[in-house]
Each structure stands twice: as structure tokens, then as C-alpha cells.
Amino acid sequence: MTPALQRGHVAIVGAAESDLGKVAPGLGAIDLMAQAVGRALDDCGLALADVDGVFATTSQSRMPTLALCEYLGIAPRYHDATNMGGASFMSMVAHAQAAIAAGLCEVAVIAYGSTQRSMGRANVAAPDANPHEAPYQPLYTASSYALAASRHMHVHGTTREQLARIAVAARQWALLNPVAWEKKPLTVADVLASPMISDPLTLRDCCLVTDGGGAIVLTRADRARDLRRPPAYVLGLGEALGHYSISSMPDLTTTAAVQSGRQAYQMAGLAPADMDVLQLYDAFTITTLLFLEDLGFCPKGEGGRFVEDGRIAPGGALPVNTSGGGLSYCHPGMYGIFALIEAVRQLRGACGARQVPGCATALAHGNGGTLSSQSTVILGTAATL
């Protein structure tokens, strides 16, 4: 372990969303970032004048940190606009910790914003031209994830009903979340009967399309203890790249989360059995299943059977995506920041009806591209230090 990545050296002290769903006309991605940053700073009792590190990304700005800092009227000592899709924010936690350890900044904000729903597909970054995939006219990105789902079903006997259980569990959690987009109960039959998007994935196997932004604030552990909310200490970090195009993925049923998870567990000195709650990137039902396997919560190929009895739903043995996730809470293009926000809230005991009792450890996992980039963060309360 390098000095820059020491267990418990930094903590997330502020976490907040912007407005979600479909936001007011005229608002853009940077507006939502700024709104979330303001709320996250208020959450922890810090001010813009305290911020000297800014980390941000979005598909709606070529230079998001410059745009956000200009908007906020600040000139940080350090900034980072890493973009590896929805895994960016977990990786930014690692980058922010390294910057804080190196003395490059003391208070870092990580921010995201998107008006994907308001703007429609014109807002979504198009994939780079790929001569190996383009002739088949895939629906980006659903067809890529459908390939992974089809392969898992073929190799491991996973069923459509088992995948549907993941969507149902997410909806059950969302019904307990006052700000979740979806508010109607969902059944396995509803998932199977919804319109086919890319075989075998139907509409309810796919994430929402919403507007929204989010932000978290990090600082040194010694400073974190004196702030407004209980800190969520960064215990473990890991990131790994697998491929860019789905046609180059070595094994459609195994992601680089195997590597990122292993790194995070090693740094944290913890194992999958030690996790109280999971926040897994769920752009599609198959991603939740793959990450349960690749992060060590069940053997490869057993994900379908693992979820079919309500294990990851409210009241189940392993709470997963307690906000409702990208499937039922919100999904404004890159979901990773929202997984971190929910993990922090669970560790604070601030989730109301969806609170996991006695939550002391949380794993938040981000995914980017087409199962391409993977990044894992393990957080804990003061009791875990």
C-alpha cells in the first residue's frame, strides 16, 4: 500500500443530489453540478472558500472542471476531469485521496451533472466508430449488455425470471425512497411483459433516463471528525480497465471488477462477508448479477440463483442498491456518484424507511462504458477504523 492510499486516511464528509427526474427548463449539466456541490457543502458545514480540489465529469462539457470552477467562482489548487464513464467517480475518490495525501489539496469535491432526460439522446455521447460492431447496427449501449446477458444465460443457465428479480428488488427499495423516480410496484411478470429493447433485455431490465447531479466532499480524517455529519471513512479502493468495445471483451461473463474488488478488499483488510450494504452500478439487470459474482458475493454462474429468493430486496440477507439504483431511483447517464451518495447515507443511518440496521460497512462499485472500466470503493464508520 502506498502512503497516498492508506486505509482510513480520508473520509467523505458531505453528500447530496441536485434536483432529480426532469429538472426545470433552462438548467444545464453545470447548473446541476453546482447545485449538488452547494448542497453537499451545506451537508458537512463547509463553504466554497474551503474547497481547493475539484473533480468533475459529464458528457455535456468538454472541460467540466473549468466550467464548474468558473460557475462557482473558485480557483482550486488541484482539479481532475477523469472520464471513464460511470466508474469515474469511484476512481476520483482514489485520485482525491492521493491528492490530499500529497498536499495538493485539503478539501476536494467530486461532482456530476446531466440533463439527459430533458435533452433526449442528443445529449448522450455517441460511441466511437467501430468497424467490427457497426455493421450489425447495435443499439448503444443496450445491445452490448444484452450480449453479456445472453452469454450468461447460455453458459450458466441464468433465466429471464432471475434477471427480472433484480429489477423487482430495485423497485421495492425505490418505493421506500421519497426522491426515487419510479413509484409503482413492479412484478416479475411486469418486467417480462415490458417492451423488448435488445433481446433478452426488456424495458424494465434497463436503467432509467433522468436528469440529475450529485456531489461528495472529501477531506482528511482528522479534519472530518470535527464537521457536521458522521464521516464515511475510505477503507479500500480499487480500479481496473478491461476493454473499450464490447467486441473486445475477453469473456462476456466476467468483468474487471474481479481485479478492482480484490484491490479494495486488500486495502480495507476486509472480505465480501464483511459488507453490510452494496451499491452496485445497475445500468441493466445483468450488471448487478455480474458484479455480485465478480466482487465475491457468490460463485461465478450462481448470480441468478443467488437473487431469485429476494435475497437483495428489502428484508433480504444482503441489501443491494437501497436507493432503488439506476433501475428505479435515477440514472442521468453516469450513475456512479449516486451509489457513493447512498453508501454514505446508509453509514450515517440517515435513510429512513430503507435504512439497513447497524450499517457499518458499505461497498460502492462503478462501471463505465460497456462493462469496460470498473472501480470499487469500500467505506466504513468510525467503528471500522
C-alpha positions, 0 to 999 in steps of 0.5 A: 500500500502506498502512503497516498492510499492508506486505509482510513486516511480520508473520509467523505464528509458531505453528500447530496443530489441536485434536483432529480427526474426532469429538472426545470427548463433552462438548467444545464449539466453545470447548473446541476453540478453546482447545485449538488456541490452547494448542497453537499457543502451545506451537508458537512458545514463547509463553504466554497472558500474551503474547497481547493480540489475539484473533480468533475465529469459529464458528457455535456462539457468538454472541460467540466472542471473549468466550467464548474470552477468558473460557475462557482467562482473558485480557483482550486489548487488541484482539479481532475476531469477523469472520464471513464464513464460511470466508474469515474467517480469511484476512481476520483475518490482514489485520485482525491485521496492521493491528492490530499495525501500529497498536499495538493489539496485539503478539501476536494469535491467530486461532482456530476451533472446531466440533463439527459432526460430533458435533452433526449439522446442528443445529449448522450455521447455517441460511441466511437466508430467501430468497424467490427460492431457497426455493421450489425447496427447495435443499439448503444449501449443496450445491445452490448449488455444484452450480449453479456446477458445472453452469454450468461444465460447460455453458459450458466443457465441464468433465466429471464425470471432471475434477471427480472428479480433484480429489477423487482428488488430495485423497485421495492427499495425505490418505493421506500425512497421519497426522491426515487423516480419510479413509484409503482410496484413492479412484478416479475411478470411486469418486467417480462411483459415490458417492451423488448429493447435488445433481446433478452433485455426488456424495458424494465431490465434497463436503467432509467433516463433522468436528469440529475447531479450529485456531489461528495466532499472529501477531506482528511480524517482528522479534519472530518471528525470535527464537521457536521455529519458522521464521516464515511471513512475510505477503507479500500479502493480499487480500479481496473480497465478491461476493454473499450468495445464490447467486441473486445471483451475477453469473456462476456461473463466476467468483468474487471471488477474481479481485479478492482474488488480484490484491490479494495478488499486488500486495502480495507483488510476486509472480505465480501462477508464483511459488507453490510450494504452494496451499491452496485452500478445497475445500468441493466439487470445483468450488471448487478448479477455480474458484479455480485459474482465478480466482487465475491458475493457468490460463485461465478454462474450462481448470480441468478440463483443467488437473487431469485429468493429476494435475497437483495430486496428489502428484508433480504440477507444482503441489501443491494442498491437501497436507493432503488439504483439506476433501475428505479431511483435515477440514472442521468447517464453516469450513475456512479456518484449516486451509489457513493451518495447512498453508501454514505447515507446508509453509514450515517443511518440517515435513510429512513424507511430503507435504512439497513440496521447497524450499517457499518460497512458499505461497498460502492462499485462503478462501471463505465462504458460497456462493462469496460472500466470498473472501480470499487470503493469500500467505506466504513464508520468510525467503528471500522477504523 
